[in-house]
C-alpha cells in the first residue's frame, strides 16, 4: 500500500510521518518545500513538492497512492474559506483521477454543525465532499490543540491567557501527537471500510481557567484567564492587518464553538487519548517561554 501524508512538517504531520515510518512504510510526503523536512527523515520518505490548493499539483503528487492522510493546509487568501474550497477540489480531483480509495481527514470538533463555525465551516465542507465521493473515509474530529498555546507566548510571559471562549466552560483539549497516533492507526489499518467519525478529545475537558492554572504551575508564574468579547478579538485581529473575511473566519470559529455543539462522538474510552496538558507544557511550552 502506498501512503501519502500531507503537511509532514506540521504539528500533527511530523508525528504521524514518524509513526508511519516506524510501522515499516515508506510514505510519500506532500510538502510545499521539501527542504523544510528534517535531515533525519529525508532518506526514509519520498518527498514531493506539492501545492495543496492546486488540483493538478495534488493529482500529480498522488499518482499510484492508495491511502492519504489529508489536512486542509493553512492559507493566506483574503477569504480563508476560498482556500478550503480549493484544497477540497484538489483532493477530490486526486481521489477521482488516481482512484484513491481511503482517506483519513483531519477535521475538528464543531464540524458536525456544518455551518456557523467560522473557519471550521471549511473543514465541514471537505467532510461533506468526501462523503459524497463514496470513498472509505475517517473524519478525525479533533479537540482544541495544546499547541495553540504557542501562539500566545508573549501574553503568557505577561501572565495572561486571553480568549473569547467562556473561561469557565470545559471543552476537549488534545496533544497533536495524540491526534497523530489515532490518525496513523486508522491510516495503517486496512480492515475498515465506509464512513467513520473518530473524535480525538484528549485526556480530559478543560476550561481556560483550568489551563491557566496548569500552565502557571508548570512554569512557576501566575497565569490569569481573561475573557475577551468578540469585538475585542475582531479589533485585535484587524490591527494585525487581517482582511475582514480572515477576521470573521477566526472570530466565528470561537463564537460558533462557544455557543454550543453536540459532538457526534461523546467522550468515552474510544475518544480519550493519554497525553496530559501538564506534561506537554513542561516538554514544549516551558522551553519556548524561556
C-alpha positions as YAML, in Angstrom:
chain: A
units: angstrom
residues:
- id: 1
  name: UNK
  ca: [0.00, 0.00, 0.00]
- id: 2
  name: UNK
  ca: [1.33, 3.44, -0.94]
- id: 3
  name: UNK
  ca: [0.50, 6.03, 1.72]
- id: 4
  name: UNK
  ca: [0.56, 9.79, 1.22]
- id: 5
  name: UNK
  ca: [0.93, 12.18, 4.16]
- id: 6
  name: UNK
  ca: [0.20, 15.89, 3.84]
- id: 7
  name: UNK
  ca: [1.63, 18.71, 5.99]
- id: 8
  name: UNK
  ca: [4.52, 16.49, 7.22]
- id: 9
  name: UNK
  ca: [6.20, 19.46, 8.92]
- id: 10
  name: UNK
  ca: [3.07, 20.49, 10.84]
- id: 11
  name: UNK
  ca: [2.15, 19.99, 14.48]
- id: 12
  name: UNK
  ca: [0.40, 16.69, 13.73]
- id: 13
  name: UNK
  ca: [2.02, 15.68, 10.45]
- id: 14
  name: UNK
  ca: [5.57, 15.48, 11.78]
- id: 15
  name: UNK
  ca: [4.47, 13.00, 14.45]
- id: 16
  name: UNK
  ca: [2.27, 11.00, 12.08]
- id: 17
  name: UNK
  ca: [5.08, 10.79, 9.50]
- id: 18
  name: UNK
  ca: [7.38, 9.25, 12.09]
- id: 19
  name: UNK
  ca: [4.78, 6.68, 13.17]
- id: 20
  name: UNK
  ca: [4.14, 5.60, 9.59]
- id: 21
  name: UNK
  ca: [7.89, 5.18, 9.01]
- id: 22
  name: UNK
  ca: [8.26, 3.26, 12.27]
- id: 23
  name: UNK
  ca: [5.48, 0.93, 11.09]
- id: 24
  name: UNK
  ca: [7.74, -0.09, 8.20]
- id: 25
  name: UNK
  ca: [6.15, 2.03, 5.48]
- id: 26
  name: UNK
  ca: [7.86, 4.48, 3.18]
- id: 27
  name: UNK
  ca: [5.28, 7.26, 2.89]
- id: 28
  name: UNK
  ca: [5.06, 9.78, 0.11]
- id: 29
  name: UNK
  ca: [5.01, 13.15, 1.83]
- id: 30
  name: UNK
  ca: [3.34, 16.09, 0.11]
- id: 31
  name: UNK
  ca: [5.09, 19.26, 1.21]
- id: 32
  name: UNK
  ca: [5.30, 22.73, -0.29]
- id: 33
  name: UNK
  ca: [9.05, 22.90, 0.28]
- id: 34
  name: UNK
  ca: [10.86, 19.55, 0.75]
- id: 35
  name: UNK
  ca: [13.88, 21.43, 2.13]
- id: 36
  name: UNK
  ca: [11.86, 22.00, 5.31]
- id: 37
  name: UNK
  ca: [11.94, 18.30, 6.15]
- id: 38
  name: UNK
  ca: [14.33, 17.33, 8.93]
- id: 39
  name: UNK
  ca: [17.58, 15.79, 7.71]
- id: 40
  name: UNK
  ca: [16.98, 12.55, 9.59]
- id: 41
  name: UNK
  ca: [13.75, 11.76, 7.73]
- id: 42
  name: UNK
  ca: [14.64, 12.67, 4.14]
- id: 43
  name: UNK
  ca: [16.07, 9.23, 3.27]
- id: 44
  name: UNK
  ca: [13.03, 7.46, 4.78]
- id: 45
  name: UNK
  ca: [10.25, 9.13, 2.77]
- id: 46
  name: UNK
  ca: [9.54, 10.12, -0.80]
- id: 47
  name: UNK
  ca: [9.06, 13.89, -0.71]
- id: 48
  name: UNK
  ca: [7.07, 15.58, -3.47]
- id: 49
  name: UNK
  ca: [6.83, 19.36, -3.76]
- id: 50
  name: UNK
  ca: [3.08, 19.99, -3.76]
- id: 51
  name: UNK
  ca: [0.71, 22.92, -3.67]
- id: 52
  name: UNK
  ca: [-2.37, 21.53, -1.94]
- id: 53
  name: UNK
  ca: [-4.51, 24.34, -3.29]
- id: 54
  name: UNK
  ca: [-3.72, 23.32, -6.88]
- id: 55
  name: UNK
  ca: [-5.58, 20.32, -8.27]
- id: 56
  name: UNK
  ca: [-3.01, 19.49, -10.95]
- id: 57
  name: UNK
  ca: [-0.22, 19.54, -8.36]
- id: 58
  name: UNK
  ca: [-2.08, 17.22, -5.99]
- id: 59
  name: UNK
  ca: [-3.15, 14.83, -8.75]
- id: 60
  name: UNK
  ca: [0.44, 14.51, -9.96]
- id: 61
  name: UNK
  ca: [1.77, 14.05, -6.42]
- id: 62
  name: UNK
  ca: [-0.68, 11.26, -5.55]
- id: 63
  name: UNK
  ca: [-0.42, 9.09, -8.67]
- id: 64
  name: UNK
  ca: [-0.36, 5.46, -7.50]
- id: 65
  name: UNK
  ca: [-1.38, 6.34, -3.94]
- id: 66
  name: UNK
  ca: [-3.80, 4.01, -2.14]
- id: 67
  name: UNK
  ca: [-4.42, 5.97, 1.06]
- id: 68
  name: UNK
  ca: [-3.90, 9.57, 2.16]
- id: 69
  name: UNK
  ca: [-3.77, 11.49, 5.40]
- id: 70
  name: UNK
  ca: [-5.25, 14.82, 4.37]
- id: 71
  name: UNK
  ca: [-5.02, 18.13, 6.20]
- id: 72
  name: UNK
  ca: [-6.59, 21.19, 4.61]
- id: 73
  name: UNK
  ca: [-3.49, 23.42, 4.67]
- id: 74
  name: UNK
  ca: [-3.30, 26.88, 6.22]
- id: 75
  name: UNK
  ca: [-3.79, 29.52, 3.57]
- id: 76
  name: UNK
  ca: [-3.35, 33.28, 3.34]
- id: 77
  name: UNK
  ca: [-6.12, 34.02, 0.87]
- id: 78
  name: UNK
  ca: [-8.23, 37.10, 1.56]
- id: 79
  name: UNK
  ca: [-11.08, 34.70, 2.40]
- id: 80
  name: UNK
  ca: [-9.74, 31.53, 4.08]
- id: 81
  name: UNK
  ca: [-12.87, 29.61, 3.07]
- id: 82
  name: UNK
  ca: [-11.79, 30.05, -0.55]
- id: 83
  name: UNK
  ca: [-8.61, 28.19, 0.37]
- id: 84
  name: UNK
  ca: [-10.59, 25.36, 1.90]
- id: 85
  name: UNK
  ca: [-12.66, 25.10, -1.29]
- id: 86
  name: UNK
  ca: [-9.52, 24.92, -3.43]
- id: 87
  name: UNK
  ca: [-7.98, 22.26, -1.17]
- id: 88
  name: UNK
  ca: [-11.18, 20.22, -1.24]
- id: 89
  name: UNK
  ca: [-11.37, 20.43, -5.03]
- id: 90
  name: UNK
  ca: [-7.73, 19.31, -5.28]
- id: 91
  name: UNK
  ca: [-8.32, 16.33, -3.00]
- id: 92
  name: UNK
  ca: [-11.44, 15.28, -4.87]
- id: 93
  name: UNK
  ca: [-9.60, 15.51, -8.19]
- id: 94
  name: UNK
  ca: [-6.87, 13.23, -6.82]
- id: 95
  name: UNK
  ca: [-9.43, 10.76, -5.45]
- id: 96
  name: UNK
  ca: [-11.24, 10.68, -8.77]
- id: 97
  name: UNK
  ca: [-8.31, 10.60, -11.18]
- id: 98
  name: UNK
  ca: [-5.98, 8.36, -9.17]
- id: 99
  name: UNK
  ca: [-8.57, 6.00, -7.73]
- id: 100
  name: UNK
  ca: [-7.62, 6.71, -4.11]
- id: 101
  name: UNK
  ca: [-9.96, 4.63, -2.00]
- id: 102
  name: UNK
  ca: [-9.01, 5.50, 1.58]
- id: 103
  name: UNK
  ca: [-8.77, 8.93, 3.24]
- id: 104
  name: UNK
  ca: [-8.12, 9.87, 6.84]
- id: 105
  name: UNK
  ca: [-9.15, 13.50, 7.14]
- id: 106
  name: UNK
  ca: [-8.03, 15.77, 9.96]
- id: 107
  name: UNK
  ca: [-11.18, 17.68, 10.84]
- id: 108
  name: UNK
  ca: [-12.28, 19.45, 14.01]
- id: 109
  name: UNK
  ca: [-14.79, 19.44, 16.79]
- id: 110
  name: UNK
  ca: [-17.61, 21.69, 15.63]
- id: 111
  name: UNK
  ca: [-17.59, 20.41, 12.05]
- id: 112
  name: UNK
  ca: [-20.72, 18.42, 12.89]
- id: 113
  name: UNK
  ca: [-22.60, 21.74, 12.94]
- id: 114
  name: UNK
  ca: [-21.79, 22.14, 9.21]
- id: 115
  name: UNK
  ca: [-22.38, 25.92, 9.24]
- id: 116
  name: UNK
  ca: [-21.88, 28.85, 11.58]
- id: 117
  name: UNK
  ca: [-18.46, 27.91, 12.96]
- id: 118
  name: UNK
  ca: [-16.20, 30.27, 11.03]
- id: 119
  name: UNK
  ca: [-13.15, 28.60, 9.56]
- id: 120
  name: UNK
  ca: [-14.37, 25.18, 10.67]
- id: 121
  name: UNK
  ca: [-17.09, 25.52, 8.03]
- id: 122
  name: UNK
  ca: [-14.30, 24.84, 5.53]
- id: 123
  name: UNK
  ca: [-13.49, 21.54, 7.21]
- id: 124
  name: UNK
  ca: [-17.17, 20.63, 7.29]
- id: 125
  name: UNK
  ca: [-17.34, 21.24, 3.54]
- id: 126
  name: UNK
  ca: [-14.41, 18.87, 2.97]
- id: 127
  name: UNK
  ca: [-16.16, 16.23, 5.08]
- id: 128
  name: UNK
  ca: [-19.35, 16.60, 3.06]
- id: 129
  name: UNK
  ca: [-17.47, 16.37, -0.24]
- id: 130
  name: UNK
  ca: [-15.60, 13.23, 0.82]
- id: 131
  name: UNK
  ca: [-18.85, 11.62, 1.96]
- id: 132
  name: UNK
  ca: [-20.39, 12.33, -1.44]
- id: 133
  name: UNK
  ca: [-17.35, 10.84, -3.18]
- id: 134
  name: UNK
  ca: [-18.14, 7.48, -1.56]
- id: 135
  name: UNK
  ca: [-14.59, 6.69, -0.56]
- id: 136
  name: UNK
  ca: [-13.62, 4.89, 2.63]
- id: 137
  name: UNK
  ca: [-13.10, 7.84, 4.95]
- id: 138
  name: UNK
  ca: [-12.44, 8.51, 8.61]
- id: 139
  name: UNK
  ca: [-13.03, 12.07, 9.80]
- id: 140
  name: UNK
  ca: [-10.91, 12.88, 12.85]
- id: 141
  name: UNK
  ca: [-12.87, 15.41, 14.90]
- id: 142
  name: UNK
  ca: [-10.09, 16.91, 16.99]
- id: 143
  name: UNK
  ca: [-10.34, 18.96, 20.14]
- id: 144
  name: UNK
  ca: [-8.53, 22.25, 20.86]
- id: 145
  name: UNK
  ca: [-4.80, 21.77, 20.22]
- id: 146
  name: UNK
  ca: [-2.39, 22.15, 23.16]
- id: 147
  name: UNK
  ca: [-0.01, 23.69, 20.62]
- id: 148
  name: UNK
  ca: [-2.33, 26.70, 20.17]
- id: 149
  name: UNK
  ca: [-0.74, 27.95, 23.39]
- id: 150
  name: UNK
  ca: [2.48, 28.50, 21.44]
- id: 151
  name: UNK
  ca: [0.76, 31.35, 19.58]
- id: 152
  name: UNK
  ca: [0.33, 33.19, 22.90]
- id: 153
  name: UNK
  ca: [3.88, 33.22, 24.24]
- id: 154
  name: UNK
  ca: [4.09, 37.00, 24.71]
- id: 155
  name: UNK
  ca: [0.79, 37.12, 26.59]
- id: 156
  name: UNK
  ca: [1.81, 34.15, 28.74]
- id: 157
  name: UNK
  ca: [5.06, 35.90, 29.62]
- id: 158
  name: UNK
  ca: [2.85, 38.76, 30.82]
- id: 159
  name: UNK
  ca: [0.82, 36.33, 32.93]
- id: 160
  name: UNK
  ca: [-2.30, 36.26, 30.74]
- id: 161
  name: UNK
  ca: [-4.16, 33.78, 28.59]
- id: 162
  name: UNK
  ca: [-6.89, 35.70, 26.78]
- id: 163
  name: UNK
  ca: [-9.78, 34.16, 24.86]
- id: 164
  name: UNK
  ca: [-13.29, 34.81, 23.63]
- id: 165
  name: UNK
  ca: [-14.30, 31.35, 24.85]
- id: 166
  name: UNK
  ca: [-16.14, 31.20, 28.16]
- id: 167
  name: UNK
  ca: [-13.17, 30.87, 30.52]
- id: 168
  name: UNK
  ca: [-15.16, 28.58, 32.84]
- id: 169
  name: UNK
  ca: [-16.63, 26.25, 30.18]
- id: 170
  name: UNK
  ca: [-14.77, 22.91, 29.83]
- id: 171
  name: UNK
  ca: [-14.00, 21.63, 26.35]
- id: 172
  name: UNK
  ca: [-11.74, 18.95, 24.86]
- id: 173
  name: UNK
  ca: [-8.02, 19.82, 24.72]
- id: 174
  name: UNK
  ca: [-5.65, 17.44, 22.92]
- id: 175
  name: UNK
  ca: [-1.96, 17.00, 22.16]
- id: 176
  name: UNK
  ca: [-1.05, 16.97, 18.45]
- id: 177
  name: UNK
  ca: [0.96, 13.79, 18.95]
- id: 178
  name: UNK
  ca: [-2.17, 12.03, 20.20]
- id: 179
  name: UNK
  ca: [-4.04, 13.07, 17.06]
- id: 180
  name: UNK
  ca: [-1.13, 11.67, 15.05]
- id: 181
  name: UNK
  ca: [-1.31, 8.35, 16.90]
- id: 182
  name: UNK
  ca: [-5.02, 7.92, 16.21]
- id: 183
  name: UNK
  ca: [-4.57, 9.06, 12.61]
- id: 184
  name: UNK
  ca: [-1.68, 6.67, 11.99]
- id: 185
  name: UNK
  ca: [-3.62, 3.70, 13.36]
- id: 186
  name: UNK
  ca: [-6.55, 4.49, 11.07]
- id: 187
  name: UNK
  ca: [-4.26, 5.09, 8.10]
- id: 188
  name: UNK
  ca: [-2.33, 1.83, 8.53]
- id: 189
  name: UNK
  ca: [-5.35, -0.36, 9.32]
- id: 190
  name: UNK
  ca: [-6.50, -1.96, 6.07]
- id: 191
  name: UNK
  ca: [-9.60, -3.63, 7.53]
- id: 192
  name: UNK
  ca: [-12.14, -0.82, 7.82]
- id: 193
  name: UNK
  ca: [-14.44, 0.42, 5.08]
- id: 194
  name: UNK
  ca: [-17.18, 3.04, 4.72]
- id: 195
  name: UNK
  ca: [-17.58, 6.33, 6.56]
- id: 196
  name: UNK
  ca: [-16.40, 6.80, 10.13]
- id: 197
  name: UNK
  ca: [-16.18, 9.70, 12.55]
- id: 198
  name: UNK
  ca: [-13.46, 9.37, 15.18]
- id: 199
  name: UNK
  ca: [-13.33, 12.06, 17.82]
- id: 200
  name: UNK
  ca: [-9.97, 12.80, 19.45]
- id: 201
  name: UNK
  ca: [-10.82, 14.51, 22.73]
- id: 202
  name: UNK
  ca: [-7.56, 14.38, 24.68]
- id: 203
  name: UNK
  ca: [-7.43, 13.11, 28.28]
- id: 204
  name: UNK
  ca: [-9.97, 15.47, 29.84]
- id: 205
  name: UNK
  ca: [-12.16, 18.51, 29.22]
- id: 206
  name: UNK
  ca: [-10.56, 21.71, 30.47]
- id: 207
  name: UNK
  ca: [-11.72, 25.29, 30.80]
- id: 208
  name: UNK
  ca: [-9.35, 28.13, 30.02]
- id: 209
  name: UNK
  ca: [-9.26, 28.83, 33.75]
- id: 210
  name: UNK
  ca: [-8.11, 25.23, 34.29]
- id: 211
  name: UNK
  ca: [-5.49, 25.65, 31.57]
- id: 212
  name: UNK
  ca: [-4.21, 28.88, 33.13]
- id: 213
  name: UNK
  ca: [-3.75, 27.08, 36.45]
- id: 214
  name: UNK
  ca: [-1.94, 24.13, 34.83]
- id: 215
  name: UNK
  ca: [0.37, 26.37, 32.82]
- id: 216
  name: UNK
  ca: [1.02, 28.51, 35.91]
- id: 217
  name: UNK
  ca: [2.07, 25.51, 37.99]
- id: 218
  name: UNK
  ca: [4.30, 24.12, 35.24]
- id: 219
  name: UNK
  ca: [6.01, 27.42, 34.51]
- id: 220
  name: UNK
  ca: [6.22, 28.73, 38.06]
- id: 221
  name: UNK
  ca: [4.49, 32.00, 37.14]
- id: 222
  name: UNK
  ca: [0.92, 33.13, 37.83]
- id: 223
  name: UNK
  ca: [-1.34, 32.97, 34.76]
- id: 224
  name: UNK
  ca: [-4.78, 34.57, 34.61]
- id: 225
  name: UNK
  ca: [-7.53, 33.55, 32.19]
- id: 226
  name: UNK
  ca: [-9.07, 36.72, 30.74]
- id: 227
  name: UNK
  ca: [-12.42, 36.79, 28.92]
- id: 228
  name: UNK
  ca: [-12.48, 38.82, 25.70]
- id: 229
  name: UNK
  ca: [-15.53, 39.95, 23.79]
- id: 230
  name: UNK
  ca: [-15.95, 39.03, 20.12]
- id: 231
  name: UNK
  ca: [-15.43, 42.71, 19.30]
- id: 232
  name: UNK
  ca: [-12.16, 42.67, 21.26]
- id: 233
  name: UNK
  ca: [-11.00, 39.73, 19.16]
- id: 234
  name: UNK
  ca: [-12.03, 41.37, 15.90]
- id: 235
  name: UNK
  ca: [-10.21, 44.58, 16.82]
- id: 236
  name: UNK
  ca: [-7.03, 42.71, 17.73]
- id: 237
  name: UNK
  ca: [-7.05, 40.64, 14.54]
- id: 238
  name: UNK
  ca: [-7.84, 43.66, 12.38]
- id: 239
  name: UNK
  ca: [-4.90, 45.51, 13.91]
- id: 240
  name: UNK
  ca: [-2.56, 42.76, 12.66]
- id: 241
  name: UNK
  ca: [-3.60, 43.52, 9.08]
- id: 242
  name: UNK
  ca: [-6.04, 40.69, 8.51]
- id: 243
  name: UNK
  ca: [-8.79, 41.10, 5.93]
- id: 244
  name: UNK
  ca: [-12.41, 41.24, 7.14]
- id: 245
  name: UNK
  ca: [-13.00, 37.68, 5.90]
- id: 246
  name: UNK
  ca: [-9.91, 36.40, 7.72]
- id: 247
  name: UNK
  ca: [-11.07, 38.11, 10.90]
- id: 248
  name: UNK
  ca: [-14.56, 36.63, 10.65]
- id: 249
  name: UNK
  ca: [-13.19, 33.16, 9.95]
- id: 250
  name: UNK
  ca: [-11.29, 33.17, 13.25]
- id: 251
  name: UNK
  ca: [-13.79, 35.09, 15.35]
- id: 252
  name: UNK
  ca: [-16.66, 32.99, 14.00]
- id: 253
  name: UNK
  ca: [-14.86, 29.77, 14.87]
- id: 254
  name: UNK
  ca: [-14.60, 30.72, 18.52]
- id: 255
  name: UNK
  ca: [-18.14, 32.08, 18.69]
- id: 256
  name: UNK
  ca: [-19.61, 29.03, 16.96]
- id: 257
  name: UNK
  ca: [-17.98, 26.54, 19.32]
- id: 258
  name: UNK
  ca: [-18.65, 28.70, 22.36]
- id: 259
  name: UNK
  ca: [-22.35, 28.88, 21.51]
- id: 260
  name: UNK
  ca: [-22.58, 25.12, 21.79]
- id: 261
  name: UNK
  ca: [-22.46, 21.98, 19.71]
- id: 262
  name: UNK
  ca: [-23.13, 18.30, 20.33]
- id: 263
  name: UNK
  ca: [-20.20, 16.06, 19.38]
- id: 264
  name: UNK
  ca: [-21.14, 13.15, 17.15]
- id: 265
  name: UNK
  ca: [-18.86, 11.01, 19.35]
- id: 266
  name: UNK
  ca: [-19.13, 11.71, 23.10]
- id: 267
  name: UNK
  ca: [-16.17, 11.31, 25.40]
- id: 268
  name: UNK
  ca: [-15.58, 7.64, 26.15]
- id: 269
  name: UNK
  ca: [-12.78, 5.07, 26.02]
- id: 270
  name: UNK
  ca: [-12.52, 5.30, 22.22]
- id: 271
  name: UNK
  ca: [-12.25, 9.09, 22.04]
- id: 272
  name: UNK
  ca: [-9.99, 9.76, 25.05]
- id: 273
  name: UNK
  ca: [-6.23, 9.99, 24.50]
- id: 274
  name: UNK
  ca: [-3.44, 9.86, 27.10]
- id: 275
  name: UNK
  ca: [-1.16, 12.91, 26.88]
- id: 276
  name: UNK
  ca: [-1.97, 15.32, 29.69]
- id: 277
  name: UNK
  ca: [-1.53, 19.06, 29.39]
- id: 278
  name: UNK
  ca: [0.86, 19.42, 32.34]
- id: 279
  name: UNK
  ca: [3.43, 17.08, 30.82]
- id: 280
  name: UNK
  ca: [3.04, 18.63, 27.37]
- id: 281
  name: UNK
  ca: [3.54, 22.14, 28.81]
- id: 282
  name: UNK
  ca: [6.70, 21.03, 30.60]
- id: 283
  name: UNK
  ca: [8.13, 19.49, 27.43]
- id: 284
  name: UNK
  ca: [7.01, 22.04, 24.86]
- id: 285
  name: UNK
  ca: [5.85, 25.33, 26.35]
- id: 286
  name: UNK
  ca: [8.36, 25.88, 29.13]
- id: 287
  name: UNK
  ca: [11.39, 25.77, 26.77]
- id: 288
  name: UNK
  ca: [9.64, 28.16, 24.36]
- id: 289
  name: UNK
  ca: [8.84, 30.65, 27.12]
- id: 290
  name: UNK
  ca: [12.50, 30.79, 28.14]
...
